[in-house]
């Protein structure tokens, strides 16, 4: 058994903190505002949707070539638990200006272009723009909009903020005081020193939070605490706490487990560790499967994508999770591990019923394997929402077919938002297989959606709309396979 | 003092009409602008949470709060019976709005109790442990239900009438009837409601509240506590957005915080969670409009008869003036030769709807524009042609009288529309779009140009007054206070510019201070776009008084006449001598000249008789127009706003930078209202869109991809407003009616523009697709 130690250590702006008493579900936002009176970071919604609480979290990340570097990502402090911050550098808006009060170029541009009105969302915008500024000195409007998908402003109409982002990107004076650039090496060294080498367990009264040091340790801990809540990005679990006021205990944080962060690519396909964030998975998925990059770009905002994981999106079993339908269409399998065994099963079989998944006590989702898409097969995933970005799907359809000559040889179609779980459209598939790939076939197959799905009416859409749009997405898929342009694109360039 | 700041310059910084930055911009971006939750808490501050009911309409049989009170850290639980003097916060004094539900629940989520605890977290967790027993009563959730079940009103309806609408409708060569649903809107101010009450000695209570209406909070707190108004002081430095949602809706939080603070003799902070805020506070009214229009073959409107039925919720709140204003704007910029407009402010078992930027005007205008669209599609013409035919005429045209019998004396809509039509290249783009739609199978486009004419003044005439308090200290620095509240719209900046301009001193010598009922009493809400108009004039009046005293003093001391004393940049010119401003102040003080003044302003000219539906409720009108171009996906109903061009009238702008920000921001907010922002109640009357995860306001990627906004720089107010400027807060919100109508045109293309698509709002992708399907069946 690994050794245990009892504190979460991270750097907050300039200061290293070590917390040996921290509740399993204590949030970063409350910690900043209540413990440190760093009140620049605001609470707008407490559910990771408005971005007023945006801060940057820097951590050491191994890139595709295996090289480790310090990467800063925007996150929502309101649903980020303190327990997930070990060995990170938390940067708040207070850290940006120079000690003499000189504003950072990002801040100054926001002033110069009248980017604030009521000002409440502004620190969050500044932090998102700062995250962009650090990595992109000539962002397109598409890139700026993407960086701001997780930030709501109710006053400005955004136009001045976009202009500020463009101006700030160009503003990089040589004498610049930039707190992250200036301290990058030193912070890297400090984070190396803070790197977790043993299991961290913090108990406070009844409360218990655990940071296993590796996957084996996670399996062991989970065997001891089969009722524990596993937290990776906390983009879903965070709301159980801030909105449902649920008491979670114990909580196991897996964000620091390097093995779960791996993406392995082979000729057979991609294996994505359960701890891989949407952001980290995006490029690999985008390269291997058409439309998945665009789909991921419409899941949450940057902050959510930086925190949330594909493993979590699967494990929580939501009927409106955006990753299961395309993964099911692609024939993905999920690997579940426990102390004593490891097993894999088709992803579609993992979802048993609403709120029920095939995960036994003591098991955790270790990875998902996505087979490579054979050449010549058509694949696309389409998300339909009320608001284009940072919205939960009304429905999401994923389509994959192979043709034999002009006839459909195989078809795998899966939808989210149409049933109590992510679900295959087997009647539609049957109506396609063996038929000529023509508009007439599509029209006939559209009726089969009614056999596959009896969607509900809720605030995102009516049952009638869901069914009609699902049928029409099949038509879109067909038309696109014939080369017709049938989707609206705000920008030609894909960000 | 620092004399270097007063070097000889020919201009000052921050005069009127300069594009000065928002006074708090630096603090906003640095994270150092303090909102109420950011203020250091007094020692021992307690925290409050609401206990919400879960019935839309029920008798409360029993409330068992024992589990709530038993939670460690809970200090007390307040119910209606704990209100020391009154449980009423009805802003209309109709006694229809309790602080806490007493015996009866009238909407799902109505607060029934408040928990006061050592921490906010404890209070919130404890609030969930109450056991309330209900006896259900019949519910009326929707406008249609309300009309079907007899249509009880929360406040008396209004009729505006001129000419003989019914007779003219009968005689019209063409006649059309229709219905339109217009959705409500959640304010979604980024800073939710918050109040911090600090008890003082005797009966004193100081409350920091995020409110647009400190004087009302003051009266309500006094009323609930049973103390004279003079015992209560209400302060607000800034709000993180208001948009009308903080005109009356802060009352309950302030009152509860004050009651707890009085009872416990400790400071109490009340910051509801976003979901509770969205559940328990009112929204923009949704409407059902029934219209009947008569017109001729050219498209001239001959008569309009329209009824505006609104979901008001369980109490009156501001529903009277809101539904009145819907009627005041049902004509938008069009002359109706014969007209009858009626309102139905309907009672429903939903949260009481309230003020929201535009205050009913936008809903009135959307209805009026639907009438134009109906005529255009019926005649197969471009709606812009129909608009131009029906614009109000000039004074001698006989076409300048509104349905409320006010003459339109400052009409500039033709010039605005003509200029915009040309600068946006409307005609060529429309032709190109029609061509595109002929050959595009899935993607369709639409374009529309819509005008705005918006009446400026509170329609409750006595509210059109304001006060300001100006002190000059012995170093020549100026302290400014007025009744306007800052919610991001820049009123503090604009009024400071008025003062800098009046004294001809750099604006950074003017200290902007938090609005407080202790300095300027009996203020009106910062609402109705009136903040700069009213408070700017009040500050101007205070400056005038002090300047008159300074001039008299200077003339006497320098042995000259008043005509020879003038205020020049950072100096006063007395005869041939140039005296630094601060030096004059120092001498005036020594000579015992009063350096402080209370300014006051009351808008002239306006009057309104609601009983007869006649008067001049508006001092002037603000105008504007927008051209919007959109694309829709006819397979899913998804859409994009490709381009928007705006030309808007703010008179002679007090601050062009701030005014542009109001126009851009108002446009996007109005666009959200008409497109993606959907309030959705379930069958139990629960609002299910009560958080940003389910209620979708526009994002950066929703704003028009190309967004050209210009001020009508040639315009100046014909009335003697401050600097001849015009109000800007609300009018731009209605410019995106052009987006709605462009979407409508794109939908209409699937049936070759033969039918008016009759899109209801919000025009979500679902409504677009369903309208496409409907037209395809024709």
Boltz contact constraints between the chains, C-beta under 6 A:
constraints:
  - contact:
      token1: [A, 39]
      token2: [B, 38]
      max_distance: 6.0
  - contact:
      token1: [A, 40]
      token2: [B, 31]
      max_distance: 6.0
  - contact:
      token1: [A, 44]
      token2: [B, 190]
      max_distance: 6.0
  - contact:
      token1: [A, 45]
      token2: [B, 274]
      max_distance: 6.0
  - contact:
      token1: [A, 45]
      token2: [B, 692]
      max_distance: 6.0
  - contact:
      token1: [A, 47]
      token2: [B, 691]
      max_distance: 6.0
  - contact:
      token1: [A, 47]
      token2: [B, 693]
      max_distance: 6.0
  - contact:
      token1: [A, 49]
      token2: [B, 692]
      max_distance: 6.0
  - contact:
      token1: [A, 49]
      token2: [B, 693]
      max_distance: 6.0
  - contact:
      token1: [A, 50]
      token2: [B, 692]
      max_distance: 6.0
  - contact:
      token1: [A, 52]
      token2: [B, 190]
      max_distance: 6.0
  - contact:
      token1: [A, 93]
      token2: [B, 31]
      max_distance: 6.0
  - contact:
      token1: [A, 94]
      token2: [B, 31]
      max_distance: 6.0
  - contact:
      token1: [A, 97]
      token2: [B, 30]
      max_distance: 6.0
  - contact:
      token1: [A, 107]
      token2: [B, 29]
      max_distance: 6.0
  - contact:
      token1: [A, 110]
      token2: [B, 29]
      max_distance: 6.0
  - contact:
      token1: [A, 111]
      token2: [B, 25]
      max_distance: 6.0
  - contact:
      token1: [A, 111]
      token2: [B, 26]
      max_distance: 6.0
  - contact:
      token1: [A, 111]
      token2: [B, 29]
      max_distance: 6.0
  - contact:
      token1: [A, 114]
      token2: [B, 657]
      max_distance: 6.0
  - contact:
      token1: [A, 114]
      token2: [B, 661]
      max_distance: 6.0
  - contact:
      token1: [A, 116]
      token2: [B, 25]
      max_distance: 6.0
  - contact:
      token1: [A, 116]
      token2: [B, 28]
      max_distance: 6.0
  - contact:
      token1: [A, 117]
      token2: [B, 488]
      max_distance: 6.0
  - contact:
      token1: [A, 117]
      token2: [B, 661]
      max_distance: 6.0
  - contact:
      token1: [A, 118]
      token2: [B, 240]
      max_distance: 6.0
  - contact:
      token1: [A, 118]
      token2: [B, 241]
      max_distance: 6.0
  - contact:
      token1: [A, 118]
      token2: [B, 487]
      max_distance: 6.0
  - contact:
      token1: [A, 118]
      token2: [B, 488]
      max_distance: 6.0
  - contact:
      token1: [A, 119]
      token2: [B, 24]
      max_distance: 6.0
  - contact:
      token1: [A, 119]
      token2: [B, 28]
      max_distance: 6.0
  - contact:
      token1: [A, 119]
      token2: [B, 33]
      max_distance: 6.0
  - contact:
      token1: [A, 120]
      token2: [B, 190]
      max_distance: 6.0
  - contact:
      token1: [A, 120]
      token2: [B, 191]
      max_distance: 6.0
  - contact:
      token1: [A, 120]
      token2: [B, 240]
      max_distance: 6.0
  - contact:
      token1: [A, 121]
      token2: [B, 190]
      max_distance: 6.0
  - contact:
      token1: [A, 122]
      token2: [B, 28]
      max_distance: 6.0
  - contact:
      token1: [A, 122]
      token2: [B, 29]
      max_distance: 6.0
  - contact:
      token1: [A, 123]
      token2: [B, 31]
      max_distance: 6.0
  - contact:
      token1: [A, 126]
      token2: [B, 29]
      max_distance: 6.0
  - contact:
      token1: [A, 145]
      token2: [B, 700]
      max_distance: 6.0
  - contact:
      token1: [A, 145]
      token2: [B, 701]
      max_distance: 6.0
  - contact:
      token1: [A, 148]
      token2: [B, 700]
      max_distance: 6.0
  - contact:
      token1: [A, 154]
      token2: [B, 188]
      max_distance: 6.0
  - contact:
      token1: [A, 154]
      token2: [B, 190]
      max_distance: 6.0
  - contact:
      token1: [A, 154]
      token2: [B, 241]
      max_distance: 6.0
  - contact:
      token1: [A, 155]
      token2: [B, 488]
      max_distance: 6.0
  - contact:
      token1: [A, 155]
      token2: [B, 665]
      max_distance: 6.0
  - contact:
      token1: [A, 156]
      token2: [B, 665]
      max_distance: 6.0
  - contact:
      token1: [A, 157]
      token2: [B, 664]
      max_distance: 6.0
  - contact:
      token1: [A, 157]
      token2: [B, 665]
      max_distance: 6.0
  - contact:
      token1: [A, 157]
      token2: [B, 667]
      max_distance: 6.0
  - contact:
      token1: [A, 157]
      token2: [B, 668]
      max_distance: 6.0
  - contact:
      token1: [A, 157]
      token2: [B, 703]
      max_distance: 6.0
  - contact:
      token1: [A, 158]
      token2: [B, 700]
      max_distance: 6.0
  - contact:
      token1: [A, 158]
      token2: [B, 703]
      max_distance: 6.0
  - contact:
      token1: [A, 159]
      token2: [B, 664]
      max_distance: 6.0
  - contact:
      token1: [A, 159]
      token2: [B, 707]
      max_distance: 6.0
  - contact:
      token1: [A, 245]
      token2: [B, 125]
      max_distance: 6.0
  - contact:
      token1: [A, 245]
      token2: [B, 128]
      max_distance: 6.0
  - contact:
      token1: [A, 384]
      token2: [B, 636]
      max_distance: 6.0
  - contact:
      token1: [A, 386]
      token2: [B, 676]
      max_distance: 6.0
  - contact:
      token1: [A, 386]
      token2: [B, 696]
      max_distance: 6.0
  - contact:
      token1: [A, 386]
      token2: [B, 764]
      max_distance: 6.0
  - contact:
      token1: [A, 387]
      token2: [B, 676]
      max_distance: 6.0
  - contact:
      token1: [A, 387]
      token2: [B, 696]
      max_distance: 6.0
  - contact:
      token1: [A, 389]
      token2: [B, 699]
      max_distance: 6.0
  - contact:
      token1: [A, 389]
      token2: [B, 701]
      max_distance: 6.0
  - contact:
      token1: [A, 391]
      token2: [B, 696]
      max_distance: 6.0
  - contact:
      token1: [A, 459]
      token2: [B, 680]
      max_distance: 6.0
  - contact:
      token1: [A, 459]
      token2: [B, 688]
      max_distance: 6.0
  - contact:
      token1: [A, 459]
      token2: [B, 689]
      max_distance: 6.0
  - contact:
      token1: [A, 459]
      token2: [B, 694]
      max_distance: 6.0
  - contact:
      token1: [A, 461]
      token2: [B, 766]
      max_distance: 6.0
  - contact:
      token1: [A, 465]
      token2: [B, 766]
      max_distance: 6.0
  - contact:
      token1: [A, 469]
      token2: [B, 636]
      max_distance: 6.0
  - contact:
      token1: [A, 472]
      token2: [B, 635]
      max_distance: 6.0
  - contact:
      token1: [A, 476]
      token2: [B, 635]
      max_distance: 6.0
  - contact:
      token1: [A, 486]
      token2: [B, 442]
      max_distance: 6.0
  - contact:
      token1: [A, 488]
      token2: [B, 631]
      max_distance: 6.0
  - contact:
      token1: [A, 488]
      token2: [B, 633]
      max_distance: 6.0
  - contact:
      token1: [A, 488]
      token2: [B, 638]
      max_distance: 6.0
  - contact:
      token1: [A, 488]
      token2: [B, 640]
      max_distance: 6.0
  - contact:
      token1: [A, 490]
      token2: [B, 640]
      max_distance: 6.0
